[in-house]
Each structure stands twice: as structure tokens, then as C-alpha cells.
Amino acid sequence: MRLFIYRSNTVNLVFLDQDTLPAQAQLRRPNFAHHWQSYNDTLANQVVERLSHADIVLINKVSLTSDMLAQLPKLKLVALAATGCDNVDLEACKRAGIAVCNVRDYSKSSVPEHALSLMMALSRNLHAYRSSIVEGRWQESGQFCYFDYPVRDLQGQTLGLIGYGTIAKDLEQRACALGMKVIIAARKGQTTPKGRVSFEQLLGEADIISLHCPLNEDTRHLIGEAEFKQMKNDALLVNVGRGGLVDETALLLALKNKQIGGAGFDVVTAEPPAVENPLMQALAYPNFILTPHIAWASQASMQRLADQLIDNIEAFVAGNAQNRVV
């Protein structure tokens, strides 16, 4: 490990993609002698040059590869402005003695609320009805209301959770308060522990499935063509976790073939998505909702993230381990 004890030296900090944090989140400066350099965004071929004198790097979405890290002998800490760390080569950091810390639980209210909002909107077909009103359908009906799309209550529905961390547990509490039954999946292909149901059982029983997994080699395309075939044909799929958890081409086909009842996503495999991305094509269906990765972004959550990011850095410089991934 590259030992780093703050005394009177000036610490060089570089934020490579500060535009990923909104302006309304007040990012205070650390409480030690430092030089601060920030960039709105950074391309891959700019990373090494911009970090050549950095002791600490702050990043959100910029990738740090093994090759990049090998060229940064001064670097001592990677401070992530996010919980997910799949954009950092953690093994390379371990080998080089570079510490990595992330921010945690800052959006534990915001993300469950967003997931629940997607469930409500899909269950009551709010998007489809709004669009049809814009197109003049209400006037065309000649009645006080019309019934072009099914409307379902959440009460009595079975919510299946895949992934059971802080956010999923918070969502479970809210769902139960609405009268939903909640089941929790065991890991795919593993023994079912007490209090869980098998992954396959959840797919077949859940009226709504909500994804809350980290993205890794075990969870990439966790939901694909085979899994859609196991779901109820009116099941709803909500993803506020990671885009790569779902095979997006398979989702598009499932919506086209009416294998499921609808889907609400806040994440895409590549963000922002290209025009030809399957999820962009899925927007043609009234039972699909896509939001631009803003489930976490309530004003309160954004401020908690900004505060914790600097807290982590101050703790590291003071010699304390806080929210360490490596």
C-alpha cells in the first residue's frame, strides 16, 4: 500500500468528471491543505495526463484501467462519487496499493421511491393514457372515461426482489405498506436459503420484478430470453440497478411479442444510449417507460452524496478507513 499520512504537504486532488454532479449539490472543499483541479468531463486518452501529479482522484463514471493505473505512481486514493465501482480495475488498485472508497446509502429513499413510481405508472398505464389523451382519444370516445388499457392496483400484487441490499429492503417496506406481498430471490443457480425463493420460482410467481443487483460477470444479462419466457405474460419488470442486468434486445422482443405486461427502466447498458439501442426502440410501446438514470437524483440524495464524498477523502487523509472498497 502506498502510505499517505497528511502533515503539512499540499494534497493534489483532481475531479475528472464533475459535471456528473448537478450544480445544486454543494461540494465543499476538504479541510486540509490541498490543490483542487476539476474537469467537466474526461476522455480515456486524457486520464493519465490529467492525473500525472494527483494524489487523489475523484470520479463518477470515468474508467480507470490497469494500464492507466500503472502510469500513475503518485496516486494514492480513488474516491468514487457513486456506489458502483465497475468502472475501476480494483485488482490493479490492490496490486498498486491504491485505496478505493465509494459512497453508500445516500439514495436509499430516492431509488425505492423511483422504483415504486415506475410500478405505479405501469400498473395504472399512466403513460399510455396520457399519450392517448394527447392524441384526442378521450373526445373520440364520447364518454366520461374509456378503458383502452388495463388498470391494476398494487395492493395484493406479488413483488419479486432480485438483489436484497439497502435499497431493496427499503422498497420492501414501502411495498408492504401498500398491501403487496414481497418475495426475495436466492442467487441464480444457488441453494435457496430460508426466507428466500428460488430464482426460477420468483420469475414464475411475481407480478412485478424489481432488480437491485450489482453488475458483475455473474449478473450480466441475468434476465434474458429464457427468463422472459418464465415470467407471467402480464408481469412488469423494473430496473433501477444496472443496465447490463437485462439483455436489452431480449426485452425489446418480449415487449413486441407481449410476453410481459411492461417494463420501467432507469438504466441502460451504455449511457447515454445510442439511437439504435433496443431500449430507445422500446419507447414506441406504451407499456415501456425509460428515465435518464435519475432514480438517485433527489436533491436530498445529491447533497448526501457530495458530503459523503468529501467525508471519505478527509477520513483517508486523516489515516482512517471509511467506506473502503480496496
KESE-452956 format. One line per field, with one value per residue (C-alpha): residue in one letter; x, y, z. Coordinates in pm, whole numbers. Layout:
# KESE-452956
r: c(A | ...)
u: c(X | ...)
v: c(Y | ...)
w: c(Z | ...)
END
This chain:
# KESE-452956
r: c(M | R | L | F | I | Y | R | S | N | T | V | N | L | V | F | L | D | Q | D | T | L | P | A | Q | A | Q | L | R | R | P | N | F | A | H | H | W | Q | S | Y | N | D | T | L | A | N | Q | V | V | E | R | L | S | H | A | D | I | V | L | I | N | K | V | S | L | T | S | D | M | L | A | Q | L | P | K | L | K | L | V | A | L | A | A | T | G | C | D | N | V | D | L | E | A | C | K | R | A | G | I | A | V | C | N | V | R | D | Y | S | K | S | S | V | P | E | H | A | L | S | L | M | M | A | L | S | R | N | L | H | A | Y | R | S | S | I | V | E | G | R | W | Q | E | S | G | Q | F | C | Y | F | D | Y | P | V | R | D | L | Q | G | Q | T | L | G | L | I | G | Y | G | T | I | A | K | D | L | E | Q | R | A | C | A | L | G | M | K | V | I | I | A | A | R | K | G | Q | T | T | P | K | G | R | V | S | F | E | Q | L | L | G | E | A | D | I | I | S | L | H | C | P | L | N | E | D | T | R | H | L | I | G | E | A | E | F | K | Q | M | K | N | D | A | L | L | V | N | V | G | R | G | G | L | V | D | E | T | A | L | L | L | A | L | K | N | K | Q | I | G | G | A | G | F | D | V | V | T | A | E | P | P | A | V | E | N | P | L | M | Q | A | L | A | Y | P | N | F | I | L | T | P | H | I | A | W | A | S | Q | A | S | M | Q | R | L | A | D | Q | L | I | D | N | I | E | A | F | V | A | G | N | A | Q | N | R | V | V)
u: c(0 | 118 | 129 | -10 | -6 | -110 | 106 | 174 | 209 | -35 | -250 | -330 | -691 | -836 | -1206 | -1224 | -1599 | -1754 | -2042 | -2186 | -2283 | -2551 | -2474 | -2731 | -2524 | -2283 | -1944 | -1740 | -1361 | -1160 | -1040 | -667 | -409 | -475 | -477 | -807 | -844 | -1172 | -1278 | -1631 | -1558 | -1253 | -1190 | -996 | -690 | -680 | -687 | -316 | -205 | -460 | -368 | 10 | 56 | -258 | -255 | -632 | -870 | -1246 | -1453 | -1807 | -1827 | -1474 | -1298 | -962 | -799 | -496 | -286 | -382 | -315 | 30 | 126 | 17 | 279 | 175 | -190 | -295 | -676 | -964 | -1268 | -1582 | -1879 | -2102 | -2166 | -2090 | -1722 | -1729 | -1552 | -1237 | -995 | -1000 | -745 | -499 | -559 | -488 | -165 | -54 | -155 | -411 | -704 | -1058 | -1363 | -1723 | -2035 | -2312 | -2680 | -2711 | -3009 | -3178 | -3501 | -3481 | -3423 | -3700 | -3942 | -3848 | -3890 | -4230 | -4324 | -4243 | -4452 | -4748 | -4723 | -4706 | -4976 | -5219 | -5093 | -5048 | -4811 | -5041 | -5348 | -5169 | -5047 | -5392 | -5544 | -5287 | -5395 | -5763 | -5887 | -6100 | -6301 | -6330 | -6476 | -6776 | -6787 | -6680 | -6398 | -6263 | -6091 | -5827 | -5560 | -5589 | -5559 | -5425 | -5390 | -5058 | -5242 | -5247 | -4974 | -4661 | -4338 | -4026 | -3694 | -3375 | -3092 | -3157 | -2938 | -3031 | -3240 | -3433 | -3508 | -3640 | -3855 | -3986 | -4108 | -4289 | -4443 | -4570 | -4726 | -4926 | -5050 | -4817 | -4671 | -4292 | -4075 | -3695 | -3492 | -3198 | -2897 | -2940 | -2814 | -2754 | -2920 | -3230 | -3175 | -3453 | -3671 | -3595 | -3747 | -3552 | -3467 | -3690 | -3982 | -3968 | -3979 | -4295 | -4480 | -4405 | -4648 | -4373 | -3999 | -3756 | -3379 | -3130 | -2809 | -2456 | -2330 | -2061 | -1988 | -2241 | -2525 | -2465 | -2776 | -2933 | -3264 | -3271 | -3484 | -3516 | -3614 | -3881 | -4042 | -4069 | -4249 | -4623 | -4744 | -4869 | -4565 | -4388 | -4008 | -3844 | -3472 | -3320 | -2998 | -2763 | -2841 | -2636 | -2853 | -3101 | -3044 | -3195 | -3258 | -3447 | -3654 | -3749 | -3865 | -4055 | -4247 | -4307 | -4435 | -4639 | -4452 | -4465 | -4700 | -4448 | -4119 | -3978 | -3605 | -3384 | -3061 | -2918 | -2611 | -2442 | -2535 | -2641 | -2793 | -2738 | -3046 | -3033 | -3025 | -3310 | -3447 | -3478 | -3677 | -3889 | -4014 | -4256 | -4454 | -4697 | -4610 | -4241 | -4102 | -3740 | -3595 | -3240 | -3067 | -3222 | -3366 | -3089 | -3112 | -3345 | -3197 | -3152 | -2974 | -2741 | -2631 | -2573 | -2354 | -2148 | -2098 | -2001 | -1756 | -1555 | -1601 | -1434 | -1138 | -1091 | -1104 | -839 | -601 | -650 | -549 | -896 | -1062 | -1411 | -1627 | -1322 | -1367 | -992)
v: c(0 | 350 | 500 | 850 | 1044 | 1406 | 1653 | 1982 | 1881 | 2011 | 1728 | 1730 | 1638 | 1602 | 1556 | 1410 | 1437 | 1695 | 1757 | 1423 | 1603 | 1870 | 2230 | 2232 | 1979 | 2190 | 2020 | 2161 | 2168 | 1934 | 2059 | 2012 | 2195 | 2098 | 2194 | 2127 | 2074 | 1979 | 1895 | 1883 | 1551 | 1349 | 1122 | 798 | 939 | 1235 | 1044 | 975 | 1327 | 1490 | 1261 | 1273 | 1476 | 1366 | 1215 | 1167 | 1133 | 1187 | 1011 | 907 | 740 | 778 | 442 | 368 | 68 | -136 | 32 | 378 | 299 | 158 | 503 | 687 | 615 | 916 | 815 | 705 | 719 | 674 | 846 | 733 | 969 | 661 | 323 | 111 | 58 | -150 | 137 | 87 | -206 | -298 | -578 | -336 | -95 | -372 | -462 | -100 | -22 | 238 | 276 | 296 | 425 | 475 | 649 | 440 | 458 | 820 | 734 | 474 | 675 | 821 | 500 | 295 | 584 | 594 | 217 | 242 | 531 | 319 | 33 | 263 | 430 | 93 | -73 | 210 | 267 | 639 | 689 | 514 | 708 | 1041 | 975 | 873 | 1192 | 1398 | 1214 | 1304 | 963 | 1100 | 1323 | 1039 | 808 | 1032 | 902 | 1028 | 771 | 492 | 158 | 112 | -7 | -224 | -58 | -264 | -192 | -262 | -396 | -774 | -794 | -1004 | -808 | -1013 | -864 | -978 | -841 | -759 | -473 | -149 | -12 | -336 | -360 | -4 | -83 | -393 | -180 | 60 | -222 | -396 | -70 | -72 | -424 | -604 | -949 | -949 | -1246 | -1242 | -1447 | -1663 | -1616 | -1777 | -2135 | -2146 | -2324 | -2146 | -2022 | -1979 | -1679 | -1680 | -1846 | -1990 | -1758 | -1962 | -1963 | -1586 | -1547 | -1757 | -1613 | -1240 | -988 | -727 | -798 | -531 | -558 | -438 | -629 | -508 | -566 | -832 | -1139 | -1342 | -1093 | -964 | -1046 | -1204 | -1151 | -1264 | -1453 | -1766 | -1567 | -1365 | -1691 | -1795 | -1475 | -1418 | -1265 | -961 | -929 | -595 | -562 | -266 | -197 | 80 | -117 | -153 | -161 | -473 | -683 | -724 | -836 | -529 | -698 | -975 | -713 | -544 | -878 | -959 | -631 | -680 | -1036 | -940 | -1191 | -948 | -671 | -388 | -255 | 54 | 125 | 399 | 247 | 145 | -63 | 235 | 581 | 795 | 534 | 543 | 599 | 237 | 100 | -152 | 49 | 358 | 146 | 12 | 366 | 307 | 78 | 244 | -8 | 87 | 378 | 493 | 763 | 902 | 742 | 989 | 749 | 853 | 1224 | 1378 | 1699 | 1546 | 1241 | 1451 | 1654 | 1344 | 1206 | 1525 | 1544 | 1178 | 1202 | 1469 | 1291 | 983 | 1186 | 1365 | 1032 | 884 | 1177 | 1158 | 790 | 642 | 376 | 479 | 318 | 139 | -97 | -155)
w: c(0 | -80 | 267 | 280 | 603 | 592 | 779 | 610 | 247 | -10 | -140 | -511 | -587 | -937 | -1017 | -1367 | -1434 | -1204 | -1446 | -1336 | -1016 | -1054 | -969 | -687 | -492 | -287 | -298 | -13 | -24 | 207 | 544 | 476 | 263 | -95 | -459 | -635 | -1010 | -1168 | -1523 | -1657 | -1827 | -1928 | -2225 | -2186 | -2364 | -2124 | -1794 | -1744 | -1834 | -1606 | -1314 | -1356 | -1034 | -850 | -502 | -503 | -794 | -772 | -1037 | -1107 | -1449 | -1589 | -1622 | -1460 | -1626 | -1526 | -1795 | -1674 | -1309 | -1392 | -1523 | -1207 | -937 | -726 | -699 | -351 | -346 | -590 | -439 | -618 | -636 | -667 | -506 | -811 | -884 | -1205 | -1387 | -1176 | -1204 | -835 | -869 | -1027 | -740 | -489 | -662 | -673 | -316 | -423 | -187 | -327 | -144 | -253 | -128 | 25 | 117 | 4 | -222 | -4 | -9 | -359 | -557 | -387 | -445 | -812 | -845 | -680 | -909 | -1215 | -1074 | -1013 | -1353 | -1531 | -1323 | -1394 | -1750 | -1683 | -1976 | -2222 | -2109 | -2119 | -2471 | -2587 | -2446 | -2635 | -2949 | -2890 | -2776 | -2490 | -2719 | -2967 | -2701 | -2634 | -2276 | -1934 | -1944 | -2162 | -2099 | -2367 | -2120 | -1807 | -1468 | -1178 | -808 | -638 | -335 | -347 | -613 | -559 | -581 | -651 | -546 | -716 | -502 | -139 | -24 | 150 | -138 | -190 | 182 | 184 | -119 | 58 | 350 | 118 | -84 | 226 | 343 | 17 | 80 | -157 | -96 | -125 | -220 | -242 | -487 | -398 | -622 | -960 | -960 | -583 | -292 | -164 | 194 | 448 | 377 | 3 | -300 | -590 | -876 | -1109 | -863 | -835 | -1213 | -1231 | -931 | -927 | -1073 | -1060 | -1062 | -940 | -995 | -733 | -813 | -869 | -1221 | -1249 | -1458 | -1258 | -1306 | -1659 | -1867 | -1559 | -1733 | -2094 | -2344 | -2129 | -1819 | -2003 | -2110 | -1745 | -1637 | -1630 | -1953 | -1762 | -1534 | -1501 | -1493 | -1315 | -1334 | -1124 | -1072 | -1369 | -1741 | -1810 | -1581 | -1866 | -2223 | -2388 | -2723 | -2543 | -2359 | -2685 | -2825 | -2505 | -2533 | -2905 | -2854 | -2545 | -2331 | -2037 | -1933 | -1941 | -1813 | -1645 | -1666 | -1524 | -1654 | -1991 | -2075 | -2243 | -2117 | -2287 | -2519 | -2895 | -3108 | -3224 | -2867 | -2814 | -2522 | -2739 | -2985 | -2699 | -2632 | -2918 | -2686 | -2442 | -2170 | -2155 | -1954 | -1965 | -1739 | -1774 | -1473 | -1228 | -968 | -729 | -800 | -546 | -412 | -67 | -210 | -423 | -125 | 86 | -193 | -220 | 157 | 191 | -99 | 83 | 418 | 267 | 142 | 473 | 658 | 427 | 470 | 847 | 837 | 893 | 680 | 571 | 301 | 165 | -129 | -158)
END
